[in-house]
Amino acid sequence: MKIAVVGSYGAGLTMRVPKAPAPGETVSGGVFDPGPGGKGSNQAIGAARLGAEVSLLTAVGDDDYGRAARELWRREGVGAEHVLTGQAPTMVGFIMVEPSGENRITIAPGALDELDAAAVESFGAEIASADVLVVSMEIPEDAVLAALRTGREVGTRTVLNPAPARPLPEGSWSLIDVITPNQTEASVVLGLAEEHGREDRQLVRALQERTGGAAVLTRGAEGALIADPSGVTLVPPHRVGNVVDTTGAGDSFNAALAVALAEGRDLEQAAEFAAAAGAHTVTIAGVVPALPTRDQLNAWIGTAP
């Protein structure tokens, strides 16, 4: 079972502060928490922990953050031989979190802006040998399209996690076998106004019709909806008694979905497995620490309410 991932890596520099500073103000008393991030890297690690052979394409800088990323992937068993070392620094996100949970985030993409179609071309053999290709959108549009196009040309099943969301070019829809937005992302990728008023079933049908393949609409505590040519199916949520941190739920869901599809499960079974992984993840603080191993997830499924 092999998964190819094309997406992002970045260092997340989080500061928990008593309050956000006003212009020109310095606020003391913060707590600093650095850690690895980026949707592509998270999804690759999540899939590897669930037992897949994983190859990752992203871009990092020739700096301490980039070296830390390569060491992380080595420890997690993620194949990073094709990861690009760019001229710019590794992507960094600065996250300021107030006691209420309100956050302010700024991102410097850095080396990720250098991830282009040529880099994807060098990754073509990995895509061709994979059972499933997972692509997310914290990378340049050219790289997203090149990855999806390569997947279609070589016959590898393509999963697009359209996050962070932006409208998709018309030519990209036919390259997607499974698209996996949340409710907010679905409206954005469809180019709908915020006040569109469509219900979730209408959204997931519209996504499926655009791709001609399948759509999985994730809805947090409400589970997920699947649309394929035969209709719309509800995937019930896994109930969680204590939600600690929802940050990594989407990445965990997409990693588990790809693994289950690569194992030959149908889409409904795969989405049920993915929903369990996402639910497990929200019970643990942080993203990478919360991504379950196969044994952890199997045990949790067996004891979940």
Number of C-alpha atoms within 10 A of each C-alpha: 16 21 27 32 32 31 29 28 28 31 21 19 17 20 18 18 18 15 16 17 12 8 6 6 8 8 12 10 10 15 12 12 11 13 15 19 23 22 27 27 27 25 32 32 30 32 32 27 23 21 16 25 18 26 26 28 27 28 32 31 21 16 15 12 20 22 14 14 23 18 13 15 18 12 10 15 18 22 21 19 11 16 18 19 20 20 14 17 21 26 24 21 19 16 19 22 20 16 11 8 9 10 15 12 12 10 13 14 22 18 26 26 18 21 26 21 17 13 19 24 15 12 22 18 13 23 31 19 16 23 22 27 29 28 30 25 21 22 27 17 17 13 25 23 22 20 30 27 18 21 27 19 11 14 15 20 23 25 26 23 24 22 20 14 19 16 14 15 11 9 9 15 20 15 23 23 22 25 25 27 26 21 17 13 20 27 25 18 18 17 13 14 9 10 7 9 11 13 9 18 17 13 21 31 21 18 27 25 17 17 19 17 18 25 31 29 27 27 18 17 13 13 20 25 23 24 26 20 12 7 12 18 14 17 21 16 18 21 15 15 9 9 14 13 15 18 15 25 24 27 30 31 28 31 29 32 29 31 27 24 22 20 15 12 15 11 20 19 15 22 29 22 23 25 29 26 33 30 28 25 29 23 17 20 15 18 22 20 10 22 31 24 17 18 12 15 22 16 11 16 16 9 8 15 9
